[in-house]
Amino acid sequence: MNEMGKKTAADAELMADKLRRGDRRALARAITLVESVRSDHRATAQILLNRLLPDTGKSVRIGISGTPGVGKSTFIEAFGKLLTGAGHKVAVLTIDPSSQRSGGSILGDKTRMEELVRDPNAFIRPSPSGGSLGGVARRTREAMLLTEAAGFDVILVETVGVGQSETTVAEMVDVFLLLLAPGGGDELQGIKRGVMELADIIVINKADGDLKAAASRAAAEYKGAVGLMRAKSKNWRPKVLMVSAMNKTGIDRLWDTIEEYRAARGVDGELAEQRKEQAVSWMWSELGDSLMSRFKAHEGVAAHLGKMEADVKSARIDPTTAAEKLLAIFLGK
Ligand SMILES: Nc1nc2c(ncn2[C@@H]2O[C@H](COP(=O)(O)OP(=O)(O)OP(=O)(O)O)[C@@H](O)[C@H]2O)c(=O)[nH]1
């Protein structure tokens, strides 16, 4: 190892020690490091993650999705406070791919959770900005490992329903919550079937005051729909619960249901298996992303790409042959 490599390893070791002791500033710095695209930062980040791997995995990983207006912030605040009140350490991470376009994040505003943000047993980190959904997801996934190593035992990964982000979140958590609010009438209309199928627990928020009756109707409708869907696991049928984030009712039952879910699916059984599969598919998607970016950056490929695309468009060459030719250039054949 050269001098620079030694320094990188030493930096990572120091940071790992601080993190294991639960140092919040070190945690924030470590997350900034994994979010960086600078190659020296990436190198340190990778050493850090590998050092900390044995300290990760001991949390309950919960995904939360819900479109704007359903009351996500109010809900996470109420849920988070309930958990810290019960002695848990809660990290809130977000995946918001829209932040790369707007420059600002829909979910990034920390003031959305006024009490939780001041809670010493909570850690809130907005979505990394910039890059593809895959890039944003990788950084959030790594942030999740770091918060686990720092002793957080419940990780909430929230996302707003933009594009594929729900699927991405579902692929990094143990349990996926879909947060909904009662609407006016035909509840199932607006919601994509694919998103419903991801949900392990459907949470109908705003079951209070004038909206209570509508929430009950919505719950009945979703229960019916869930009954018709094919189950993701033979040991768990998705449940529908009603809560009021505003009045903080039903939230404790939700936590009980999450515990039930974990028991039913087996933390050391089916859920452990799910995590293993998630890790392997993460490796493959990393490999895909990194191969593709190397491919596009390859000089020979770059020189031919424009013409090849034009030829495909004008049907001078068929797409399969074009792909084969570009691949041959990349592989130097
Ligand atoms: N009646 C009622 N209103 C609620 C409840 N939870 C949230 N709201 C209201 O719904 C609106 C949206 O809530 P937010 O918590 O900002 O949630 P959101 O719109 O999903 O926002 P983001 O989390 O920022 O995406 C606000 O006016 C809240 O006061 C609830 O349990 N009952």
The ligand as an SDF file (V2000), in Angstrom:
LIG
                    3D

 32 34  0  0  0  0  0  0  0  0999 V2000
  -57.0580   15.5100    9.4690 N   0  0  0  0  0  0  0  0  0  0  0  0
  -55.8000   15.1640    9.3830 C   0  0  0  0  0  0  0  0  0  0  0  0
  -54.9390   15.9030    8.6600 N   0  0  0  0  0  0  0  0  0  0  0  0
  -53.6450   15.5100    8.6060 C   0  0  0  0  0  0  0  0  0  0  0  0
  -53.1850   14.3470    9.2550 C   0  0  0  0  0  0  0  0  0  0  0  0
  -51.8690   14.2180    8.9860 N   0  0  0  0  0  0  0  0  0  0  0  0
  -51.5270   15.2470    8.2000 C   0  0  0  0  0  0  0  0  0  0  0  0
  -52.6000   16.0470    7.9700 N   0  0  0  0  0  0  0  0  0  0  0  0
  -52.6420   17.2690    7.1670 C   0  0  0  0  0  0  0  0  0  0  0  0
  -52.3660   16.9590    5.8160 O   0  0  0  0  0  0  0  0  0  0  0  0
  -51.5790   17.9760    5.2280 C   0  0  0  0  0  0  0  0  0  0  0  0
  -50.3000   17.3990    4.6280 C   0  0  0  0  0  0  0  0  0  0  0  0
  -49.5300   16.8870    5.6710 O   0  0  0  0  0  0  0  0  0  0  0  0
  -47.9420   16.8030    5.6670 P   0  0  0  0  0  0  0  0  0  0  0  0
  -47.5450   16.1610    6.9380 O   0  0  0  0  0  0  0  0  0  0  0  0
  -47.3310   18.0880    5.2910 O   0  0  0  0  0  0  0  0  0  0  0  0
  -47.6600   15.7220    4.6130 O   0  0  0  0  0  0  0  0  0  0  0  0
  -47.4110   15.6560    3.0560 P   0  0  0  0  0  0  0  0  0  0  0  0
  -48.2510   16.5880    2.3040 O   0  0  0  0  0  0  0  0  0  0  0  0
  -47.4940   14.2240    2.7160 O   0  0  0  0  0  0  0  0  0  0  0  0
  -46.0610   16.2550    2.9580 O   0  0  0  0  0  0  0  0  0  0  0  0
  -44.6470   15.7150    2.7830 P   0  0  0  0  0  0  0  0  0  0  0  0
  -44.4390   14.7420    3.8740 O   0  0  0  0  0  0  0  0  0  0  0  0
  -43.8820   16.9770    2.9360 O   0  0  0  0  0  0  0  0  0  0  0  0
  -44.6170   15.1170    1.4070 O   0  0  0  0  0  0  0  0  0  0  0  0
  -51.3230   19.0000    6.3000 C   0  0  0  0  0  0  0  0  0  0  0  0
  -52.2530   20.0330    6.1630 O   0  0  0  0  0  0  0  0  0  0  0  0
  -51.5510   18.2250    7.5830 C   0  0  0  0  0  0  0  0  0  0  0  0
  -51.9700   19.0510    8.6320 O   0  0  0  0  0  0  0  0  0  0  0  0
  -54.1170   13.5890   10.0120 C   0  0  0  0  0  0  0  0  0  0  0  0
  -53.8280   12.5610   10.6160 O   0  0  0  0  0  0  0  0  0  0  0  0
  -55.3900   14.0350   10.0290 N   0  0  0  0  0  0  0  0  0  0  0  0
  1  2  1  0
  2  3  2  0
  2 32  1  0
  3  4  1  0
  4  5  2  0
  4  8  1  0
  5  6  1  0
  5 30  1  0
  6  7  2  0
  7  8  1  0
  8  9  1  0
  9 10  1  0
  9 28  1  0
 10 11  1  0
 11 12  1  0
 11 26  1  0
 12 13  1  0
 13 14  1  0
 14 15  2  0
 14 16  1  0
 14 17  1  0
 17 18  1  0
 18 19  2  0
 18 20  1  0
 18 21  1  0
 21 22  1  0
 22 23  2  0
 22 24  1  0
 22 25  1  0
 26 27  1  0
 26 28  1  0
 28 29  1  0
 30 31  2  0
 30 32  1  0
M  END
$$$$
